[in-house]
Amino acid sequence: MNTSLVDAVVLGETLAGVVGRNRPETMLDVYESLRRPAAARVLGLAGRLTDMATTHGIFKRAARNVLLSFVDLVPIVKRQIEMNLSGLSRANLAHLPNYEHRQAA
């Protein structure tokens, strides 16, 4: 399953649990604390890739092109970048810890 779809399902389940009073509101804080680092990583990587793509200067562009040629030749490096950019490397951050709601007797 697509990681962003898993994220949406987890968020939906968390919101439904809070609204339905099956989970405490603090679960929203737990969700946020797990997702914020993942979002920061995506934004950071996207920013670095944008900086590389829009670099000025002949030497910087030449260095960028050499680096990208190297990445294209080394499958493990290319795969890692793909996984990070797609979010699949952060799948472990898409799951909340199990929570059992106990109603007051």
Buried (B, 14 or more C-beta within 10 A) or exposed (E): EEBEEBBEEBBEBBBEBBEEEBBEEEBBEBBEEBBEEBBEBBEEEEEEEEEBEEEEEEEEEEEBEEEEEEEEEEEEEBEEBEBBBEBEBBBEBBEBEEEEEEEEE
